[in-house]
């Protein structure tokens, strides 16, 4: 939020460089004329003459036609050519697209994704009141620090907004991400978390005030007249904060500390996204759609290793750049088509990666070893450019890729009039998808302790997923549920769930039983290293079968019947099995059961994802070799790859006719157009970058936990062997208690009958046939159990 007058269509009077006035989009907000949400005039010029080439962003080193400006080459030149590629299609919408877009908008409205006029006005009033408060605060601390009266009167602070509210895609009841920018003499620790916190605590309009000064990005959370606010603070090196401050300038970061740079990053990235999309209104509706879809399908959660709000915004913005004249109907369809074919870990970027002049660290796999292990790089467009999706793991990337494929299939069915919008948004039946789950229960003595404990545990849950996958050599896959659950009958208690399954294609006799007790114990110990730990902060981990999932996870506390046969997923699975059965019947030799063939297809999809991660080639081992590589390839070669395949082919087949939606013309024209578009997508998604050398060593964060293992060993010698948590069915699941040695009978569930597990899974394998070579490590942190767990623990079954 920029608290300054706005120009036409709600756009700011400043920061309109590289703008083209005829493409500005009015905001759908009823308050678009206010200073709270303004549209930024776009920077993309669309015309028949220039074939839709993008104008270079501020500071770009490339001209609009892809030619490099006269200056020395950089290791990032290949990425720049990748990021400034021309659009795939310039086609305008057909009548079919207009109709389907109206249907989509109505669907989103019926789903309750738009706030009311009254709530919009209330939010604006709250932000105006908050802005007045910080102005009073900064004058008060200026006077208390002995500044002269003139400086006191000139002292100023400003409130900016970012995130979903700034992008214009927030829904009813959503919180507002805000940033307070203050002068150099207003400190974070003493003044922001001290004096301003005191002022807010004394205001009757403020409730649930909760400061988090030790967070990676320090924040103060509270409700202002019922509106949830997340307030960050940035201290600039200015004595006076001007009312028309433009934080998009890189010079604003001069002499700023790391916390200030991270706090400013949200606003700078959000504003840059709005500058780089060709049509803000279409971008907003598409992003609102994709956010809703991701939440329904269970892949919206940054902390769980999926994608958060900024990640989805960047992915949608890139599709808007590739299809600048498309309506949301086509943008949604092409979103799934493009990212289904994307060769991760090639990065998604909206603009050039600029090294800048301030020496801040940027995303650079050549210089920063940790960047090489990122699974799904989605790069922020504002300096310093960073990977916004570093939490994504091998397992969550697999799940996201599967959901992209499902979305692409449904969009193709919609084009053939075989599906509707509600099919795309069918919720993922998480508690029906797996036979085995891990349940993680946490508890505390009071609400304040639970809030702190919950935040810490949630930040560590991703480590459990990584450890299990690593210690089982990726043969046991985890699917974390992005939400948490609570039981009203148990105060100060929350629980989380992870779905567990054997990797497709792993033979049962090669790993029928997974003993993850040591893995869970190691995770539990790392969680209990919490520096603010207090008595009563407990964590329990237990293995639970699908039929024993507690009812508290279901709406209304009532377990629903088996999944409806009317869902897309059920029909799709039935069709695949029917097709597989048909193939088996026609085969004289027989290639396996339908289930085995279905598993084989899933395994091949997983292997394709892993192959992309392994096979991404190194563009250059050093800046010198990068320069040599670039000298041997012209910009046109890097842009279009082999000859004219890419933009020119797509222009011949797409620009002249109906390129999407309900196709017109012959079937041959439709097939040719789609094939040409897929070729262009292939060129865009296959540009290499410095890749991870061994994706099994995916994150350096695990190294810290391995180092901590030494600290555990002395303590472990004096403790009893931890209870069992494993993917077996011959032993009742037992709670893994916290390292404090306590447990409760209500925190776990017995496995009960064995009918839900495969018969082969009930027997301990006699041996492991040709296990995969384990990654190099100091000593194994998990051992395969070759006997029943009852014998392993010295207990009977």
N, C-alpha and C positions, 0 to 999 in steps of 0.2 A: 504494500500500500504506500503510495507516494502522496503525502499530504500537501498537494499543490494543485493549482487550477488545471483543468483539463481542457483540451481543445475539442475540435469536432469529433463526433462519434466517441467521446470519452477518452481520446488519446491524449497523452501528455504533450504540453507545449514544447518540452525539451526532449532530447534523446530520440530525434526522428531522423537521424542520419541514415543514408542508404535506404530511405523509405520511398515507396511509390504510392502516391495518394489515391490512385484509382482502384486500388485493391484493398482498401481498408474495409474491415468488417465490423458492423455494429454489434455491440454486446447484446446477448439475449436477456441480460439482467434488467429488471425493471428500474434499476438505479444506475444505469450505465453512465448517466451524466455526472454522477458524483465522483469524488476523488477516491472512493474506496476500491472500485474495480474499473480500470480503464483498459481499453483495447490498444495494443501497440500496432502501429501501421506496419504492414508486412514488408519484407525485404526481397521478395521474389517477384521477378517480372515475368509475366506469362504473355507471350504473343506469338504469332505465326512466324514473324521475322527472325526472332532470336531462338526459336525452337525450344523455349522454356528453360534456357540455361539460367542458373542461379547467379544473382549478383554476389560477389564475394563479401563475406562478413567483414566487419571492421578488423583491420589488421591482417586480412588474408594475403597470402603471397601468390595467389593465382588470379589471373584475369577470368572473366566470365566464360571464355571459350576453352578453358582448361590449360591455356598456355601459362607457363611460369613467368613471373616478373623477373626482371634482371637482378639477380642476387645469388649468392652462393647457395648450394644445395644443402639439404639437411637430411638426417636419417628419417625424418617424418614425411618426406616428400611423397612416398608411396601412399601413406595414409591420407595425405591431403588430396591426392588424386582420387582416392577411394571416396572421400567424404563429399567431394564437390561434383560427383557424377551427375549427368543430366537426369531429368525425370524419366521414368519408364514409359509413361503414357500421358499425353496432353488431352485426351478425349474428354469431352464434356458429358454430362449425364444424359441418359436416355429417359424416356417417359417411365419405363419400368423402374429405373433408379429413383426417380422422384416419388413414385408410389411406395416403394419399399422403404425409403427414408422416412416418409410420413408415418408408415406403420411402426418403424423403429422408435420414432419420437413418441408416439402414443404409448408404445409398450413401456418405455422408460418413465413416462409420466404416470402411467397406471401402477408402476412398481414403486412409486413414491420417492423418486430420486431428486425431485426438484423442491426447493423450499418455497414456502408461501411468501406473499408480499409482506405480511406482517413480520415474519421472521427476518426477512432481508433488511427491513427498516430497523429492527431491533439490533441486528449485528452492527449496522452502521453507527447507530447511537452509542453502542458500547465502545467501538473503536474510537469514536470522537471523544468520548469521556476518558478513555485510557490515554489518548494523546495529550489531553489537558493535564492529566495527572503527572505524566513524565516531564512535562514542561515545568510544572510547579516544583517537582522533585529536583530537577537540575539547577533551578535558581536557588533553591534552599541549600543545596550542598555547596554551591558556588559562594554563597554568602558565608556559610560556616567555615569555608577554607580561607577566608580573608581576602577574597578578590574585591577589587574596587567596585563601586556602584555601577559604573558604566559596563564593566564586564558581567556583572550580575544581571543587568537588564538585557544584555545581548546573549546571555547563556541560553542554550536551546537544546532540545532533544527531539527526535522524530520517531514516529512509529511507521514501519513498513510491514506489509503482509507478504506471505509467500505460500507455497503449497497449494492444496486444492482450492482454497478460497481465492487466492490470487489468480489461479488459472481459470476460475469460474466454473468448477465442476464439483463443488461441495454439495452435500445433501442436507436434509433437515437434521438438526442436532449435532452436526459435525463441529469439531473444534476449529479454532482459527490459529494458524501459525503466524506469530508476529515477531518482529525484531525491533528493539529499541536501540537507536544509534545515539551515542552520547559523546561529549568532548573528552579531551585527554586527561582532564583532572577529575573526571567521574570514574572511579575505579569499580571493578566488577565485585570484588570480595567485600569491601567496606561499604560502598555506596549503593550498588545495585542490590546485592543480597542482604545488605544491612538496612540502610535508610529507606530505600524504596519498598523493601519487604515490610518494614514497620508501617509505612504509610498505607500500604494496601491492606494490612491486617486490621487497621483501624477503620477502614471504610465499610459501611454497612452493606454496600452492594457486592462486596467481595466475599467469597466463601471457598472452602476446600483449598486453601493456599498451601502449596507444597513446593518448597525450593529444592532443587537438585544441583548444588554447586559443583559436585565432583563428577558429573557426567562428562562424557567425551565432548559433548556440546552442552555447556551449562544452561539450565532452563529453569524458569519459575512457572509452575502450573497452578491455575486457579480458575474459578468461575466468577464472571462479572455479570451480575443480573441474570444468572442462569446460563450464560454463554461461556463455554469452555475456551480457555485461552492458554496457549503455550508461548511464553515470552522469553526470547533470547536477548542477549546484550552484546553490542559491539562498541568498543572504545576506539575512536579514531584519534589520529595524531593532530587534530585540529582543536584550537582553543574555542572556536565558535562553530556550531553546526548550522550551515545555511538552510533556510526553509526550502530552497529548490535544489537540495543536494541530490546528485546523480550518482548512485552507488554502482552503476554499471561500469564506470571508469576504473581501469586497472590501478590507477594512481591512488585510489581509495585504500588500497591494501598496503601502501607504503608504511613501513615501521609498525605494522599491526602484528599483535601476538597471534599464536596459533589458534587460540580459542576464538578470537575475533574473526580470523580468516574463515574458520569453519562456520561461524554464526552468519557471516555475510554471504556465504556460499549459497544458501537456500534462496535468498532473494535474487541474487545475481543469476543463478541458473534458471529460476522461474521466468524472470524477465527476458532472458536470452531465448528461451523456448518460444515465447510469444512473438519475439522478433523474427524467428526463423521459420515459422509455419506459414504457408501461403494463404490460408483462410482460417481465421481464428474461430469463427462460428462452427465450421465443419470439424475442426480439430476438437473443440469442446464436446460436441455431441458424440464423436467417435471415442474420445477418451472416457467420457462418462459411461458409455456402453462397455468399453473394455474393462474398466474398473469394476463395474457391476458383474460382468462375466467372470473375472478373476476371483472375486469373492465367492460367487456361487460355486465355482469349480475348485475352491480351496487352494489357490495358488497366489493369494494376495497376502503376503506377510514377509517383510524383509528380515525380521528377527528369526524366523523359522527357516530361512534359507531360500525362500521364494523371492518374489519381486514386490517392492513397495510402490507407493504412489509416484515417486519421481521416476522410477524405472519404467512404469507403464506409460507415463507422459512422454518420455524420450522415445520409446518404441513407437508410439502412435505418431509423434511428430515426424519421425523418419519416414513413415508410410505417407504422411501428408506431403512431404517433400517429393516423394517418388511419384505420386499421383495428385498433382496440385489442383486439378480441376474436378476431382471426383467428389461426389456426395458421400455422406457417412455409410450408406449401404455398400458402396463399392470399397470404401476405405476399410470397413470391417472385414470384408471378404479378402481383400488383398493383404491385410494384416496377417491373417492366418496363412495365406499362400506363401508370402515372402518368408516369414519366420519359420514355417515348416521346412523350407529349403535352406535356411541360413546355416552356414557351416561354422558353428561355434568351435573354437573361441575367437573367431574373427570379430572385431569390435563393431558395435553400432555407434556411429558418430553423426551429429547434425552439421558439424562444421570442422574446420581445420583445428588441429591441436597446435596451439601456440606455446612456445617455450617461455615467452615473456621476458621481462628485464629485471624482475624482482628476485629471481633466484628461488622461487617457490617450487616445491616438488610437484611434478605432474606425472600422469600415467605414462610410463615408458618401460616396457618389458626389457629393453636392452640394458638400461641402467639400474632398474629396481628389480632385484630377483623375485620379490613377492608378486610382482605383477604378472610373472610368467605362469603362475598357477591359477589365475583367474579363469573360471569355467565359462562365464557368459558376460564378457565385458560390455557394458553400456556406459559410454563416456559422456560426462557432463560437458556442456558447450561453453561454459564460462571459465576463464582463467582463475585459479589453476585447475586444468582439466583432470578429473579423477574418474575412477571406475565406481559407478554408483551401485553396482550389483556384486560386490566382492563376497557377499555371504552365500552366493549360489554354490552348491556342491554338485558332485557327480550325480547323486541320487535325485536331488531336487531338479536338476537340469533334465534328467530323464523324464520326470513327471511333467514338467512344463512342456517339453517337446511332445509328449503324448497328448497333452491337452491341445496344443497347437494343431496337431494332426486331426484330432477329433473336430475342432472348430472348422478346419479346412474342409473336411468331409461334409459337415452339415451345411456349410455355405454352398458347396457344389450341389447338394441336394435341394437347397432353397432355390437355386437358379433353375433346377429342373422341376420346380413346383412339388417337391416331395417332402418338404419340411417348412416350418415357420419359425419365427423369431423365438417363440417360447421353447422350441426344441434346443436351441443354442444355449439357453440359460437354465436348462435343467440342472438342479444342484447335484454335486457329486456325493454319492452315497458312501461316505468314508467308512462308516461302521458296518457296511455290508461288503466292502471291497476286499477284505483280508480275513484270514482265519485266525491269525495271531496278532496280538497287540502288546505293546508295553504301556503300562499306566504309570505315570509319575505323579505322586501326590505330595503336596507341600502344605505346611501349616505353620502358624505362628500364634503368639500369645494375645496379640491385639491387632487392631486395624492398621496402625502405623507400621508396626513391625512386619505385617503381612505385605503391605505395599512395597516396602524396601526389599523384603525377601523375594517377593514375586518378581520384581524387576531384575534382580540379580540372577535368579534361576532361569528366567526366560532368556537372558543374554547368554547362558551357558548350555541351553538345551541343544543348540546346534552342534555343540561339541560331542554330545552323546551320539548323534547321527554319524558324525565323521569318524568317531572312534570305532563304532560297530562295523562300519563299512571297511575301515582300514584293517581292523584286526581279523576280519573274516575274509580278507582279500577280495572285497566287493561281491562275495557270493551271497551274503545276506543283505537285502536291501531294506531301507527304512523310508517310510513316508510319514513325516510329522504332520499332525493336524495343526493348522495355523491358529486355532483358538484355544481358550481354556474354559473349564467348566467348574461350577461351584454348586454345593448342596446346601440349601437353606437350613437343613437340620444340623449341619456341621459348620459353625461359625469359624471364620478365619482359616478357611481351607479352600484350596484350588487343586485341580488335577488337569493333566495333559495326557495326550495319547499319541502313539506312533504305530503305524501299521508295519508289519514285518512280513516279508516274503522271500523265498529263495529266488535267486536270479534266474531268469528264464534260460533254459538250456543247461543248467547245472544238474548233472544226474543225481538222483536221490541217493544212490549207493556211494556217491563220492562226497557227500556231505549231508547225511540225513539228520544230523544233530549238531546244533551250534551251542557251544558252551560259552556264554558271554558274561559269566559271573565276574571274572576279573575286570572285564571292560566296564561293567556297571559299577563295580566297587571303585575303580579308578576315577570314574566320572563323579561318583558320590563324594569322594574325598576332595576333588578339586572344587566342587560346589561349596563344601564346608570350610574352605579356606577364606570365605567371605570376611572381609576385614571388619564389617559392622555386625557380625553374627552375634545373636543374643540367645539365651536359653529359650526354648520353645520353638525356635526355627528348625523345622525338621523336614526331611525329604525321604520319600519311600518310592521304590521302583518295584513293580510286579509284572509278571507275565499273565495275561488274561486272554482267554479264548473269546471268539466273536459272540457266542451265545451267552457269555457271562459278563458282557459289557454292562456296566451299571446304567439304570434307567435315567439317571440324571443328565445324560448326554443327549437324550431325545427331547423334542419339543413337548412341553407339558409333562415331562417325566413318564411318558407312555411309550413303550417300545412299539414301533409301527410293524405292520405285517411285512412279509417278504417283499422285495422290490417289485414295483408294478411292471407288468409285461408291456406296458405302453410306452416306456421310456426309450429314448434313442439307443442308449447303451445296451439295453436288454435286446432290442431288435437287432442291433449290429452284431452282438455276440452270437445270437441265434443264426443270423445269416452266414457268419463266418463258419460256424460249426456245420451248417447245412452244406455249404460249399466244400468244406473239408471232407465231409462224409461222402459227397458226390465224387470227389477226386479219389477217395479210398476205394469206392465201389468200382470205379473205372480202371483202377490199377490192378493188374493181375498179380503183381508181386506184393503190393501193399506197402505203404510207406509209414504206417503208424496210425494211431487213433486220431479222431478229430481234435481232441484236447491237445495231443502231442503236436499236431500240425499247427494249431493255434499258438501254442507255446513257441514253436519254431519261428513263426512270423514275428512274435513279440521279441524273441531273442535277436533276430536279425535287425530289428529297429534299434534295439539297445546297442548292438555291436556297431551300427552305423554311427550312432552318437559318439561312442567311445573312439571309433576310428577317426572321426573328425577331430577329436581332441588330440589324438596321438599324431595324426598325419599333418597337422598344420606346420608348414615349413618356416624356417627362420629366414626372414628377408635379408638380414645382414647380421653377421656376428659382431661387427664393430662399425663405428661411424665411417671409417675409411672404406670398408667393403660395401657398405650401404651406398656410399657415393658412387663407387664403381658400378654397382648394379644399376643405379639410376641413370648413369651416363649412357649405358647401353640400351636403354629403353626410352622411346619418345613418349611424351605425355599422351598422345593418342593411343599408343599401344597399351599403356597402363590403364587407360580409360575403357577401351573397348575390347581388350584382350586380342583374340585372333581375328585380325582384320576388322570388317565392318559389322560383325555380329554384335548385337547390343542395341544401341539407340536407333541406328539406321534401319535395322531389320524391323524393330518394333514400330518405327514410324511408318514403314511401308504397309504393315499389316494392321496396325491399331489406329493410328491417328485418323485415317480416312474413313473409318466406319464405326460401328458399334462394337466397342472393345470389351464390354463387360455387361453384367446384368443379363436381360433377355437378349440373346444375340439375334442379329438379323442376317439374312443371306443364307447361303448353302452351308451344309454341315462341313464341307471341306474348308470353307472360309473360316468357320468357327474354330476348327481344329488347327488350322494354320496360324490363326491369330493367337490362340492360347499357347501353341508351341513357341512362337516367336517371343511372346511375353515371358514364358518360362526360361528361354535362353537369356533374355535380358536380366531376369532375376538371378539366374545362375552366375552371370558375370559379376553382379553386384555383391552376391553373398560369398564368393569364392576367393576374394583378394586376401592373400596371406599376410600374416604379421608374425612377430616373434612369439612363438607358441610355447606352451609348457612342455618341458622335456619329458616329464613322466607324470601323467595326471594322477597316478595313484599316490603321489606325494603331494596332494593337491593344495594344502594350506600350511603355511609356516606356523600358524597358531598352535598346531598340534605339537610342535617342537617344545613350546613352553610347558605343555602338560607332561611331555616325556621327561623334561628336566625336573619337573616337580615330583616325578615318580621316586627319585632318590630320597626325597623328604619323607615319602610314605613308608619306605621299606622298613625303617627302624620301628615305626609304630605298628606296622602290619605284623611284625614278628610276635608282638605281644597280644594280638587280637585273634579271635577265632575266625575260622574260615567263613566267608560270607555265604548267606543262603543262595539258593539256586535261582537264577533267572535264565531260562534257555528256551529254545524252540523245540521242546520235546513234549511228549504227552504221557510219558510213563511215570511222571512225578508231579505231584500237585504243585502249582505255582506258589512260591513263597515270597513274602515281601522282602525287599532289600532295604534294610533300615539305614538310617543315617549313621555317620561314624560315631555318633554319641551313644549308640548302642540301644536306642529305644525303638519300639515298634508298636503297632496297634493292629488289632484283629480286624478293624473295619477298613483297612487300607489295601486289602488284597482279596483276591477271589480264587477259589480252587478251580482247577481245570475241569473237573467233572468227567463226563463221558469222553470217549476218544473218537467218536464217530466223525468229527469234522476234520480229522487229519488223515492224510493218505496212509494206507496200510504200511507201505515201505518206510514211512517216517516213524513208525512205532518201534522199529528195531534199530539198535545201534549198529552202524556199518562195521563190517569186519576189517575194512581197511579203506584208505583213501587212494583212489586210483588216479595217478598222474595229477596231483594237485598243482595249481598254478604257482609259479616261482614267487615267493614272498618278496616284498620290497626290503631293501637292506635296512636293518635297524640293529640297535645295540643288543637287545635281547627280546624275544617274543613276549608280547604283553597279553597273549591269549593262547591257549592250547586247545587243540581239537580233542573233543571227548570221544574216545573210541569204545567206551563201555557205557552202560546205562548210568544215568546220573545217580540212581540209587546206590550203585556200587561205588561210584566215584566219591560220594559223600560218606560212604560207610553206613548208609541207612537203607532200610528196605523200602520197597514201593508200597 
